[in-house]
Amino acid sequence: MANRISRQMQALRRWLAEAATNQRAEAELRALDERELRDLGLGRGGIAYAVRCGRDGVVR
């Protein structure tokens, strides 16, 4: 039982760390102007998706 709780806590920590990283990345991209986003191949509406899922043809 304790081992299961420990694994769940580790998974929660990983999820929280990934969520914080994604939030920072999204904030950085939202700070860019339209031209800079276009240079990256993004539009404002695609920022959240690109942060969560990446973009086609781009290796993470």
C-alpha positions in Angstrom: 0.0 0.0 0.0 2.8 2.5 1.0 4.7 1.6 -2.2 1.6 2.3 -4.3 1.1 5.7 -2.6 4.8 6.5 -3.2 4.5 5.8 -6.9 1.3 7.9 -7.1 3.1 10.8 -5.4 6.0 10.5 -7.8 3.7 10.5 -10.7 1.9 13.6 -9.3 5.2 15.4 -8.9 6.2 14.6 -12.5 2.8 15.8 -13.8 3.1 19.0 -11.8 6.6 19.7 -13.0 5.6 19.1 -16.6 2.5 21.3 -16.2 4.8 24.1 -14.8 7.2 23.7 -17.7 4.4 23.8 -20.2 2.9 26.9 -18.5 6.3 28.7 -18.7 6.7 27.7 -22.4 3.2 28.9 -23.2 3.8 32.3 -21.5 7.0 32.8 -23.4 5.3 32.1 -26.7 2.4 34.4 -25.9 4.9 37.2 -25.2 6.0 37.0 -28.9 4.5 39.3 -31.5 2.7 38.0 -34.6 5.7 38.2 -36.8 7.9 36.2 -34.4 5.2 33.6 -34.1 4.9 33.4 -37.9 8.6 32.9 -38.1 8.2 29.9 -35.9 5.3 28.6 -38.0 2.7 29.3 -35.3 -0.4 31.4 -34.9 -1.7 32.7 -31.6 -4.5 30.0 -31.6 -1.9 27.2 -32.0 0.3 28.0 -29.0 -1.4 25.8 -26.4 -1.5 22.9 -28.9 2.1 23.3 -29.9 3.2 23.4 -26.2 1.2 20.3 -25.3 1.7 18.2 -28.5 4.6 19.7 -30.4 4.5 20.4 -34.1 4.6 18.2 -37.1 8.1 17.5 -38.3 9.8 19.0 -35.2 11.7 16.6 -32.9 11.3 17.4 -29.2 
